[in-house]
Amino acid sequence: MRVRFAPAPTGALHIGGARTALYTWLYARGQGGTLVLRIEDTDRERSTPANVEQILQALRWLELDWDEGPMFQSQRSERHREALEALLANGHAYRSTATAEDVRAYKAAHGAERGFRGVPEDEGAVRLRVPDPGETVVNDMILGEVRTDHAHLDDPVIARVDGSVLYNFAVAIDDVDAGITHVIRGNDHLSNTPKQLLVIEALGAQAPVYAHLPLLHGPDGRKLSKRHGAASVQELQEAGYLPGAVRNYLALLGWGTEDDTTIMSTDELIARFDIARVSRNPARFDEQKLRWLNGRYVRAMSTAELTRGVEDYTGRPGLGGLVEICQEKMQTLADFWPLAGPVLDGPIDDPAARERWLGPEGRAVLSDVRAALGGPGGFGREQVEEALRAVVERRGVKPKDVFQPLRVALTGTTVSPGIFETVALLGRDETLRRIDAALADGAPAAA
């Protein structure tokens, strides 16, 4: 069994393309097949080396490897011309100068549903000759049988006047030459499939089996786009998602197990993936659900593993202690810095937080807190919690009335890791210094 993933390098790898790559990869790995990576770079204006590298980087980040390639469609033009000449020689293709206006005139004379049939000429573009009788049947692993009556198909143009071949012809030749047995791709390619099958039939070759995936929509039911949040793999990476969580979530967009398992390792995905269970209906990409799932992955990681991820993501070393106290509040790697930055680099300036929690009452609370934390004894998490809860009890207030003024004094904001853990990590001297700075002017203290 041989499958292929064949992206066009005209931009970043879209999330829909990533799901196609994942399903193709899962199918190959689960069936012991070979995965061929082919870059369909015939759009010379948009197919740039930078875009190729974006796609390769996205696949590497997703940890989706391939067995052969990358092969470049643009490097196969000689083979495409050779196949084209063969079809011209055996009568399966012909040259035609017919224009779009000629096609419209033909349909006006023969009926709008009648496919255009041209007359062979000595020059012009090359058209594939579609047999008048019969139909082309796509035996789709997801959609079942999809039939196209030949009478409704135009003789498609497969090469321009200059001899350069068009997409549907090049794809068919490349699939045949690579021995591709199964093609998994988006439902937007379904209209291309009969044309490609006709080319393959004209070549006398064996056609692959197809599986056309339903397209991805946003939570509002519209086609997935940037208005729904992240639209590419690069954006997910930059937003701090984990490759394993993204693979897990993308796999569930249109496919699921019989027992509706949600969290699956990559090995389990490989073992359980079944292309026949992919839904025919569009799946909805919801970034909030991805955030939730990613959070489950974050909290399941060891502190050492998460620390490596956070340090790579932020470019800051020595974050182990902070990662440990932030882990329970994180859903993505990007969540780390808003929590930990003010602890590590000093308080930020949040006027609203200062006004809310460092007024006269808040400063009075801070004075009590300073006295409680400034005494002798240990300064571990347990001792810090005991001292702060004693302040709450003595003042007869809610915990937040003590913890929030202290949090704002230490970080400048109302959101931080756990207050006991934060105080213990800062240590007695730095904690008291920041409290003193807040008491002196009611403003955050610079580190």
N, C-alpha and C positions, 0 to 999 in steps of 0.2 A: 504494500500500500504506500503510495506516494502522494503527498499533499503539498500545497504551496501557499505562501502568503505573499501577495504581490501588490504592495502599496505604491502609489504614485507620489513622488517626492515634490509635491507642490506646496508644502507647508508642514506644520507640526502634525504628529500622529494624533488624529482625533480619537476620542474615547470609543466611538463606534468602531473605528479601525482597530483599536487595541483589543476590543472584545472579539473581533474576527480573528485577530492574531492568536488570542488566548484559546478560543475554541479550536482553531486549527492545530495549535500546539498540543492541547489536551487530547485531541483525537489521535494525532500521530503518536504521542507518547503512550497513550492507553492501548493502542492497537499495534504497537511495535513498528510503526511506519517511519518513513523518511520525510522530513520537512525541508522543502526547498524555499529559500528566500529569493524572490525576484523583484527587482526595482523597475517599475514601469515608467521609465524616464523619457518618454518620447515627446512630451510637452517641453520643448527646448527652452522656452522663455521662463517657465516656472520651476522646471526641474533643475535645481542648483545643487552643487556639492554640499552646501550648508544644510539644505533641506534633507538630503540623503543622510547626513550625519545626525540630524535631529531624530530621524526615524530609527536609525541604528542605536542611538543612545537611549531612546525610549524603550526599545525592545530589551536592551541590556538591563535597564533599570527595572523593568518588569520581570527580569530573569527568565525571559523566553528565548531559548537558544534555537539554532537551526543547524541542519546537517549538511546542507549544500548551499553555496552562494556566499555573499549576494551576487546574483547574476543581473546584468543590466540589459534591458530590452534594446536600448540604443546601440548596443554592440552587436546586435544580431541582424542588422539591416540587410547584409548580403544574403543570409539564409532566407529572410522574408521575401526578397526579390526572386530568389531561386524558386520558392514555393509558388509565388505569383505567376512566374513564367510557365510553371508546370500546369497550373489551372487554365491559363490562356491557351496552352497547347492542346489540352485535352477537351476543350470546349466548355468547361465548368465556369469559365469567366470570359468576359468580352470587354472590349473598349467601347466607350460611348461618350459623345459630347453633350448628352442630354443635360439640360439645366433644371433648376428648381421650377422654372416656369413651364418647361416641357412636361415635367412630372404632373404639375397641376392640370395642364391641358389634357393629359392622358386620363387622369381621374375624372375630369369633367365629361370626357367622352365615354368612359367605361364604367363609371360609378365610383363614388368616393371611397368605398370599401375595397375596391380592386387594387391589388398591388401593381406598381409600375413594372412594365416589361419593356426593355429597350431593344434597339436594333444594333447588332454588331457593326462597328465602324473601324476604320484603320487607325484612328487616333482617339485621344480623350482619356478620361479617367477610366479605371477598371471597375466593373460591376460583377458581382457574383450572380450566376444564373440560378434563380430559385425554381425548382420544379413546380409546374402548375398544379398537378394533382397531389393529393395527400396532405399530410401535416407533419410537423415536427413535435415530438413529445419529449418534454423534460421530465425525467423520473427523479423527482426531487425528494431527498431524504426527510425534509421538513414539510413541504407543501403537497407532496404526493404528485400525481400526474398533472402537468401543465401543458395544455395542447395549443398549438398555433397553426391555424389553417394557412397553407402556402398561398392560397389565392389572395390573402389579405397582406402578404409581405411584399414590399418593394424589392426589386433586385438591388441589394445594398452596394454602395460604393465601398470597395475594399482597398483601393489605392488611388492616389491623386494623379494628376496628369504627369507630374515629375517623377512618378514611380514610387514615391514614399507611401508606405502602407498605413492604413488606418487601424485604430485600436482593436476592433473586433477580429480583424484578420491576424494581427500580430499576436494577440493573446491566444488564439486558437493554435497557431503554429508553435508558439512557445510551450503550451501545455502538452501538445503532442510530442514534441522533441524531448521534453523533460520526463516523459512517461508518467504524467500526472494521472492518478486514478480517481482522486476525489477532490472536488473544489468546494470550499466553504467560503462564502462571501455574502455581502449585504444584499438585501432584497431589491435595492436600487439597480442591481445588475441583471435582474430577471429578464428584462426586455432585450438585453444583449445576448442571452443564452441561445435562443433559436438561431440567430445569425452565426454564432460561433459553432454550433452543432452542424449547421449546413456547410461551413468551411471544412470542418473535420470530416464530414461525410464525403465531401468532394475530394479530400486527400486520401480517402480509403482507409482512414485510421480509426482506432478505437476511441470512443468518447469517454470522458470521465463521468463519474456520478456527481451530481450537484446537490448542494444544500444551501438554500438562500435564507439568510437570517433576517428576521423582522428588524426594522430600523429602531433606533433609540429615540425616545421622546423625553422631554422634561416632565417635572411633576404636574405641569398644567396641560399635558397631553399634546403639546406642540413639539415639532421637530427640535431635537436637542441643539442648542446654540449657546453662545457666550452669555446670553441674557439669563441663562439658568445657572451661571457660575462657571466653574472650570469646564472647558470643552476639549482639552487636549491632555495627553499624558504629562507633558512638561509642566502644565499648570498644576496638575495633581502633585507632582514631585515638589514643585516650588511651594505648594501649600502645606507641605509637611506630612503627606500621607505615606504609609508604609507599602512597599511593593506587595507583600503578602496579603495585606488587607485589600488592596486594589484588585489583585487577582481573584480573591475570594468574592468580592462584591460584583465584579464584572461577570464572573461565571454564573451568578444567580440572576443576571438580567436576561430573562427569557428561558432559563433552564433551572431545574431544581430536582432534588431527589424525591423518591417516593415518600420518605418520612419527613420532608421539609426541613432537613438539617440546614442551619444557617452558617455556622462557623466550621470551615473545613480546611485542613492543611492542604498543601499543594499535592502531596502524595495521595490524599483522599480524593481530591478533585480528579486526579488522573485516573484513579481506580473506578470512580463512580460516574464520570462524565459519559453521557449517552446522547448523541446528536439527535436521535429519534424523539427525545423528550423535550427538545426545544420548541417553545410555543410558536404558533403562527402569528400571534398578535404582537404589536409593538410593545417593548418593555420600557419602563420609565426609570430614568436615571435621577435619583434623588440624593443630592450631596449630603443632606442631613442624615440620611440612613448610612451613607458611607462614613460620615464622621463618627456615628455611633459605633459602627463595626470596627473602625480604625482604633477607637478608644479601647475596645475590648482587646485588640491586639497589643496596644501600648501597655495596658495594665498586666497583660500576660507575660511580657518580656522580663527577663532578669534586669536588675539595675545596671549591671555591667554592659549588657547588650544595648539597652536603651541609651545609656551614656554615650556609647560609641556613635549611635545614630544621631543624638542631639549634638555632639561635638562636631561631627561631619557636617550637619545641617547648619550650625551657627558659625562654624570656624573658630570656636573658642575651646581651648583645652581646659582640663581640670574642673569639670562640672559635676563630678560624681555625687558629691554631697547634695547639691541643689537638685539634681535629677531625682534623687531618692525621695526628697520631700515634695517634689512637684508631680510625681508620676500619677498619683491617684486623681489629680485634677486635669490631666492632659488627655485630649482626644487626638491631637496631631502633634508632630514635632514643632510646628509653628506656635503651638500654645505655650511652649516652654518659656520663651523670652518675655512675653508680657507678665508672666508669673515671677520669673527668676531675675530678670534684668534689674529691677529696682532693689532687689536684695543684694545682688552682686556689685552693681555699679553705683549704688546710692539712690536715695529717694528721687522720684520724679515730681514735677510740679503740677498738682491737680487742684486748682483753686476750689472747685466744688467740694471735693473731699475734705480739704482743709477747713472750709467754712462750716461744713456739716459736723465734723468730728473734733476739731481743735479750737472750739470756742471756749469760753470760761469754764463750762462744766467739763469739757473734754480735757482741758489742761489740768484741772483739779484731779481728774482720774489719773492722768499721766504722773502727777506728783506722787500719788499713792503707789502706782505701779513701779516708779523708780525706786521708791523706798523698799518695796517688796523684793525687787530684783537686785538691789544693790547690797544686800546683806551677805554675810559669809555663807559658806556651804557650796554644794555642787551646783552645776549649771547645765545639767543634762535635761532632756525633754521632760522627764518625770518631775524633776525639781521645779522646772519652769512652770509646768501646768499646775502644780500644787500651789506655787506662790501666786499665780494669776487668779486661780479659782478662789483663793482666800480673799483677794481684793474684791471679787464679785460678791462674795458672801458678806464681807464687812460692810459694803456699801448698800447691800440689799437691792441690787439692780440686775438686769438681764446680762448674760455673758457678753452680748455684742456691745453693750454700753462701756465695757472695759476693753474688749479685744479690738474693736474698730479704732478708737483713738490711738491705741498702741500700733496697730497696723499702719495707719496713716503716718504716724511719727517715724516708723521704720522704713516705709517704702514710698510714702507720698500718695498712695492710692488705697482703695478699699478692697482690692483683689490681690491676693498673695497666696503662697503656700500656707499650710497650716500654721497658725500663729505660734504654737508651742515649738514646732520644729524650726520655724524661722528664727525665733529668739535664740534657741539653743545653737543653731548653726552660726549666727552672727557672733555669738559669745558675749560675755558680760560687758567687756570694755566698749565694743562697738555699739551694742544695744543701748548702753547708758549714754554714749556720746550722741547718738541720734535722738534719744529722748530729751537730752539737755538742749540740743539745737532747736527742737520743736517747742520746748518750754520757753526758750529765749525769745523767739519771735513768732511762734505759731506757724512757721513755714518749714518745709522739708529741709533737712540738712544735706549739704553736698558731701559726697564721700571724700 
